[in-house]
């Protein structure tokens, strides 16, 4: 058993993966973020895309083309707090979609060709903490597929 594990480890490769989490982009927030943004990204003070752009620009500047980032994991909560509805009969999905798309576009712009692996967070769904079902799933999942795969150049081949 130990010999098999040793052989497996000898062929394994290390991959650099960037993880971007909990952006909570608020497109209606009017202030910009320069270097210190400690009051932002708190509930009720979700930042504009300027904070995300600052983080992505910093990551891109330290990005070493010889030691490539092999993938970028977006681990959810792209959308600001309060847009996903607690009321099961309400929906802000049409307001949420452009926020999700803008985050994917911002990452693609700075890291062209690097695959983006996206997850949904509790703020990225139509109803807070609820995976869409019934008629809402017929809207939600095709939209996510389009954003995550069809409009994402690095992931455009069928998964």
N, C-alpha and C positions, 0 to 999 in steps of 0.2 A: 504494500500500500504506500509506504513512504517513497519508494522508488518511483511509482506512478505520479505522485504529487510533485516530486522533484522534477521529473520530466515535464510535467505540465507547467510548472513555474518557469522552467528554462525557456519555453517558447512563448510565454505570456509577454505582452508588451504593455508599456505604460502609456496612457492617453491623457492629455490635458483637456479637461472639460471646464468651461466657465459656467457658473450657476448664477442666474439672476432671479431674484425672488421678491415678492411683495412690493411691486412698484406702486400700486394703487394710484395710477395716473388720473388726475382730475383736470380735464380740459377747461374747466371754468375758473380754475385758480389763476389769477392775473399776475402774481409776482414771479420774478425769476429767481433762480438759485445760482449763486456764484461759487463760493467755497464752503461756507458754513451753513448748513441747512438743518440744524438740530431741532428747530421747531416744526419742521415739516415731517411728513410721513407718519404722523400721529393721527389717531381717529379724529375726524373733524378738520384736520389740516393736511389732507392729502395733497401732494405737490402736483404742479403742472409737469408737463413732459420735460421741462428744463432740468430737473433733478435726474431723471433717467438719462437724458442726453449727456449730462456732466459725467455720470458714472460710466456710460458706454464710451464716451470720448477718452476717459482716463484708461479704461481697459484696452481700448484700441491703440492708444499711444504706447502702452507697455507690451503690446502684442508683438511677439517675436516671430517673424515669418519662418525662421529656421526651426522653431520649436512650436509648431502650429497647435492652436486650439482645435481639437478634433470635432468638438460638438459644443453647443451652447444649450444648457437646460434652463428653460423658463419654468419655474416651479409653481406658477399660479399667482393669483391675486393681482392681475394686471389692472383691473378696473377699480376705481375709487370706491371707498366704503359708501354704502347706502343706495347704490343703484340697483343691485339685485334686490328683488322684492320679497318681503316676508308675506305679503298678501298673495295667496296662490292664484287669484284671478287677475292680478296685475302683471305688467311686463314693461321693462325698460330695455329690452334686448336691442332695439334699434339705436339706443344711445350707447350701449355697451360694445357693440360690434366695432365701431370705428376706433375705439380706444384699444381694443385687442389688436386690431390690424395695425394701428400706429406703432405699437410696441414691437410687433414682428418686423415691420418695415424699418424701424430704427436700428434693430439688431442686424438685419440684412444689409443695410447701408454700410455699416461699419465692418462687418465680417462677411463679405460676399463669398458665397460658396461653402460656408461653414454650416453644416446641418443644425437646425434648431429643433430641439425636442421640447414640445410644449405640454403643459398640464393645465387643467382648470383648477381654480381655487374657489373657495366658497363665495367670493365676490364676483366671480366670472360667470356665474350661471343665472338663469332667468329668475329663479326663486332661491333666495339665500339658503345655503346648505342642502339644496335639493337637486339631484340629477334630474334633468327634464324627462318627463314621461308623457303619455297621452299625446295630444296634438302638438304640444310644445316641442317634443323630441323631433318632430318632422321639420321643424324650423331650425332648432338649435344645432343639432349634430351636422347637418349638411353645411351650415354656415361655418362651423368650426373646421370641418374638413377643408372647406375652400380656403379659409385663412391659414390653416396650418400646413396644407400641402399644395393646393393649386396655385396660390399666390406667393408661395415661399419657394424661390428658385432653387435653393439647395435641397429641397424636399419634394420637388415637383414630380419625380417618378412615383408611380403607385407604390404605397407602402406594402 
